């Protein structure tokens, strides 16, 4: 097993934080749909934007603004959403093929 290095721990930390951020933002937007009466699917981004949710995540987890680029994290979040839905489609295709 390779020795721990500052780069290795930074990569491991980033991966962990990205996954937690993804769940946090998805959860925040899901709560808006369930908690705020009259908010329809199309209005969720207006009620709580991805950028606002990412800023809340950083604040709640004590990440200093100088270590957190909201625009970069927003792009990363959008990529993770695409991967998430691609994985969901793949799982359904595999499920259908095995049935």
C-alpha positions in Angstrom: 0.0 0.0 0.0 1.4 3.4 -0.9 2.5 5.8 1.8 0.1 8.6 2.6 1.1 11.9 0.9 -0.5 15.3 1.0 -1.7 14.8 -2.6 -3.3 11.4 -1.8 -5.1 12.7 1.2 -6.4 15.8 -0.7 -7.8 13.6 -3.4 -9.4 11.2 -0.9 -10.8 14.2 1.0 -12.2 15.9 -2.2 -13.9 12.7 -3.3 -15.6 12.4 0.1 -16.7 16.0 0.2 -18.0 15.9 -3.3 -20.2 12.9 -2.5 -21.5 14.5 0.7 -22.1 17.8 -1.1 -24.1 15.9 -3.8 -26.3 14.3 -1.3 -26.7 17.6 0.6 -27.8 19.6 -2.4 -30.1 16.8 -3.7 -31.6 16.6 -0.2 -32.1 20.3 0.0 -33.9 20.5 -3.3 -36.0 17.4 -2.4 -37.1 19.0 0.9 -38.2 22.2 -1.0 -40.6 20.0 -3.0 -42.0 18.4 0.0 -42.0 21.2 2.6 -43.0 24.3 0.7 -46.6 24.2 -0.4 -47.3 25.0 -4.1 -43.7 24.5 -5.3 -43.7 22.5 -8.5 -40.7 20.7 -10.0 -39.9 23.6 -12.4 -39.8 26.1 -9.5 -37.4 24.2 -7.3 -34.2 25.8 -8.9 -35.7 29.3 -8.3 -36.6 28.5 -4.6 -33.2 27.0 -3.8 -30.6 27.3 -6.5 -27.7 24.9 -6.8 -25.3 27.7 -5.9 -27.3 28.6 -2.8 -27.4 25.0 -1.7 -23.6 24.6 -2.2 -23.0 27.8 -0.2 -25.2 26.5 2.6 -23.3 23.2 2.5 -19.9 25.0 2.9 -21.2 27.1 5.7 -22.8 24.1 7.5 -19.6 22.1 7.2 -17.3 25.0 8.2 -15.5 25.2 4.9 -13.9 28.6 4.7 -14.8 30.7 1.5 -11.2 30.9 0.5 -11.1 27.1 0.2 -14.4 26.8 -1.6 -15.2 27.8 -5.2 -18.9 27.8 -5.6 -18.8 28.0 -9.4 -16.3 25.1 -9.6 -18.4 23.0 -7.2 -21.6 23.8 -9.2 -19.9 22.5 -12.3 -18.8 19.4 -10.4 -22.3 18.9 -9.0 -23.8 19.1 -12.5 -21.4 16.4 -13.7 -22.3 14.2 -10.8 -26.0 14.6 -11.6 -25.4 13.5 -15.2 -23.4 10.5 -13.9 -26.2 9.7 -11.3 -28.9 9.6 -14.0 -26.7 7.7 -16.4 -26.1 5.0 -13.7 -29.9 4.9 -13.1 -30.6 4.3 -16.8 -27.9 1.6 -17.0 -29.2 -0.2 -13.9 -32.7 -0.2 -15.4 -31.4 -1.6 -18.7 -29.5 -4.3 -16.9 -32.5 -5.1 -14.8 -34.7 -5.4 -17.9 -32.2 -7.6 -19.7 -31.9 -10.1 -16.9 -35.7 -10.4 -16.4 
